[in-house]
Amino acid sequence: MFSAFLIGAPCGCRCIMRRYLLNISYIGTNFRGIQKTVNKLEEARLDTNSVQGCLELALRVFRPKNEIQTVLSSRTDAGVHALHSTVHVDLKRSDDKYYDTTTLTGVLNRTLDKQNLPIRVLSTQRVPDTFHCRYHAIGRTYLYRVAVAKNVTQPNTSSNLKNRGYETFVPVEEIDRCYFLQNNSFDIERVNNAARMFLGVHDFRTFMSVSRQKSPSRDHPMFTVRKIDEINIRPGQSLALGPNATLASQIYDYWDIEIKAKSFLYKQVRRIVGTLLALANDRIDERCIYEMLTIPSKHSWEPRILVAPACGLYLCRVHYNDTVFELPDETSP
């Protein structure tokens, strides 16, 4: 991978660093996640199993005079996709000129495409040196796509229940792009009503999976207190084509679940969605949700709930105030 890349070593010249914001999208199916792995005990190496590692390697074609270190606005897990995420990076040239942002976008996309990587740079822009793509973000919106079978027939007695999802039609275009449910009942009205329970400020400790990455802030009692600004549940649509699209619309009802907040805990969105789906299938009731929200603890998690799989989750948008992009006059070329 990346055998054709031009690798330029950093030099010690004193050039002016310029900061750029990359607006990116990607299909996360074959990535371990967006964040690269850094082992402080080992020699620095490029991690091409992550979106961040691939972007940093692609940026080397520009031969900047500094070491490339990208900064992420949001972290997504293995299998999670992004319609819009952001990364900022500092780059310096020996002539102290700016990189043309259109050229950055085009060359990065061409380089990533040559390596058959499902990463797309949507746009590139210059930003102030004080801009931080993570700390200046005022919100993030996640989208979860779910398809529910309209009429589920009872399987033959000789058929294994675990195989039910593999025996029914799923459009090949949507494999690893949507969560397909084969259930006899799905109460969307109940889901809409229960979604309101998550709005506002809550201690979401029950809805946080334990991360392998240790952080001192994670132990703070307020760390799991978050505010959910919006939850919107709307009819969705199939991404299938031609006859597959017709067949998919006949077999499934598609639903889009959008959740917006300033920030989220590890796997919080997938746990919230899994909870709503368990309610829709009558595996739990509203009292279970109330208890998980009012008794925040990892021991309060209801074991009958299945965490929604990564394949249906998309980081939809990272939100900023426009003022953070304003460049000071002295930085104009």
N, C-alpha and C positions, 0 to 999 in steps of 0.2 A: 504494500500500500504506500502511495505517495512516492514511488520510485523516481518520478520525473520532477520532483520538487527541487527548486534551487535553494540550497541551504546557505544562508549568509551568516557568518559569525559576527557577534557584536564587537564593536571597536571602542576604544577609549576616548574618542573625540568628544569635545564639548559642544554638542549640537542642541538646539532647542527642541524640546519634546512637545508634540501636538496630540490632543486627545480627540478621539473619534468614537461615535456611537454607531454600532451595527444593529440594525433591526433585522432579526433572523426568524426563520421558520424551519421546521424539520419534522421528519417522521422518525419517531424514537424506537421503532420496533427492534432494530438490531444494535442499538447502542446500550451501554450499561447505564446510561443516564447522561445528563448534560455536563455534569462536573467531572473534571479530570481527577485522577487519583494521584496524590502526592505522598510519597514515602520519604520522610526526612532522613531516614537511616540509609537510604539508597542514593546512588548517583542520579541526578536529574535525568528523566527520560520522557519521551513523548508518548502520550496515552491516546492512541488512535481508536480506542473503543468507546470514547466519549465525544460528545459534540464539541466541547470546549477544546479538547486535544486536537481534533481535526481542524478546527478554525485556526488555532495557533500555528499549526503546521502549514496551513494554506497561506497564512499571512507572511510566511517567510519568503514567498516569491518576490516580495517587494524589497527584500534585502535592507530592512531598516537597520540603523546603527545601534539600536538598543536591543536588549533582551525582550522578547515578546511575552507579556503577561496580561492576559485578558481578565476582566472582572465581570461576573455574572449578576444579573438583576434577580434571577429566580432559579431555583434548582428543581429539576424534574427527575423522576426515577426512571429506571429501565422500563422501556415500553411505552412511556408517556410521550405524547406529541406536543408540538407547539405551532400554533398559527401565527403567533407573534411573541417573541421574547427579545430581550436586549442584552447587549454586551458592550462594554467600553474598553478601549485599548489605547495606550500611548505609543506613538510612533515618531521617530525622528530621522530626518534625512541629513546627509552631510552638507547639502547646500542650504539647509534651514528653510526650504520651501515646504508648502503644504502638499500633501497628496490630494489629487483631485478625487472628490468623493464618488463621482460617477465611475471613474476608472477603478477605484477600490471595489465598488460593488460588482462591476462587470468581470474583472480579473478573478476575484474570489469565487464568483459563481462558475466561471469557466474552469478554474482549477478544481473545485469540488465536483463538478460534473464529470471531468476527465477521470476521476477516481470512483465514479458511480456512487457518490455519497448523497443521501436524501436530505441535504441541507441547502437552504436557499437564503441568500442575503437579500432582504426586501429593499433595503436602502441603507445608505451610509451618510452621516452628517458630522460636521465639526461641532464640537461642544466646548464650553469653557473648561479650563484646567481644573476648576473646582467641582465640576459635575461628577456625580457618582450614580451609576445606573441603578444600584440597589437602594441606597439611602434616600435618593430623591424621588423614588417611585411612590406615588400616593395611593396606588391600588393595583390589584391583579384580578383578572377575571378568568375563571376556569370554566370550560364546557365539558360536560359528560354526555356522550351519545349512547343511548340504549334503544334496542329494538325488541319489542315484545310480540311474541306470536299471537295472532288473533284467535285461532282455533287450534288447540292442542289436542290431538287424538291420543287416547290411551294406548301405550305400547303393547305389543304382543307379550304374553307371559314369558315367552322364550327370550325376549329382548331385555338386555341389561339397562336399568334406568340411567346408568352413567353414560350410556351411549346415545341417549335421546337427542342431545344437542348435535351429535355427529351424523344422525340419520336424517335430519331435516335439511331443507335447502338454506344455504347461506351464500349470498353473492360473493364470488371470489374477489371482487374489487374491494370488499369491506372486511376481509380477513385481517384481524389485528387493527381495525379502525373503529370498531363499534362493539358493544357488549350485547350479544344476542341471548334473549331469555325465552325458554320454552316452559311456560307456566299456564296452569288452567285458570288462574284468576290474577287480575292486576287492577287494583283500584286506584286510578290516577287522581280522582277527586280527594281521596284520603291522603295521597302523597302531597298534593297542593296545600291542604290544610295543615299537615304536619310540618311542612317546610317552614312555616311561619315561626315554629317553636325555636328554630336555630337563629333567627334574626336578632340583632343587637349584641350586647356584650355578655359573654359567658366564659366560664372556665372550661375549656375544651380538653382537659387532661384525659378524659375517657376516650376521646377521639384522636389521640396522638399515638402512633406506633413508636416503639422504642428504637431510636436510631443508634447505629453502631458508632457514629461520630460523637465523641464526647465534647461537651461545651460547658464551661462554668455557668453561663447564663441559663442553661436548660434546667438547672436545679433551683433557680429563683422561683419563689411561690407565684409571681405574677407572669412568668414566662408563658404559661398556657392560657392566659386570659386574652382572648381575641374578640374582635367585633366583626360580625357578618353584616355587610351593608345591604346586600341583595341576594335573593334566590329566586330565579325565574324558571319556570317549567313550561316549555312550549312544545307544540307538535314539531317534530323534525321531519327529515326526508332522507330517502336512500341516496347514496352516492354511486349506486350501480348504474350501468349503462344499458341501453337497448332493451332487449327482452328480459334481461336480469332485473332491470329497474321495475318493469311491469310486474314481474313475478314477486319481487321483494315487497312492493306496495300492497299486493294482494295477501301476502302471508303475514306481514309484520306491521305493527304500529310503531313509528319512530318517535322518540321523545328526546328533547335537548334540555339538560339541566344545567343552568348557568349559576355560578356562585361567585360573588364579588366581595373582596375584603382587602384591607391594606396588606396583610400577610397571612400565611397559613402555617400550621404545624405540620410535622412530617406525616404524610398520608392522611391528613385531616379531611380533604375533599373526598377521597375514595371511601373513607369510613362514613362520612355523612351520606354519600350516595348509597352505599351498601345498606345503611340503616333505613333510608327511605324505600329502597327496593324490598327490603324484608317486611316493612309495614304493608306495602302494596300487595305482597304475596301472603299476608296474614300470618307470617311467622312470628311477628311481635305485635304489640299494640302501642298506643300512644303513651301509656304509663311507663313502658320501658324507656322510651326516649326521654320522658320527663326525669326519670331517675338517673339516667346517664348524664344529663345536663346539670342536675341539682346535687348529685353526689359525685363530683369529679375525681375519678381514680381509675387506674388501669384495671382494678378488680371489678369495676362497675360495668365493664364492657359485656354486652349480652352475647354469649357464645353462639346463639342461633343466627347471628348476623354474619354474612359473608362479606368481607371487604371487597368492594367493586374492583375488578381487574384493571390493570394499567392501560389496556388496549383502547378503552373508550374515553380516556381522559386527554384533553387538549388544554394547554395554556393558551388562552384566547387573546389576551391583551394585557400589556403592562402599561399602566396609566401614569402620566406626568402632567404637571402644570407647564404650560408653554414658556413661562418666564425662566425656567431653569436652563433653557436652550439658548438664551440670549447671550451673544458674544460681546465682550467689551471692545470698544473701538480700537484699542491698541493691538488687538489680535487679528484685525482684518488684514488680508494680504495686500 
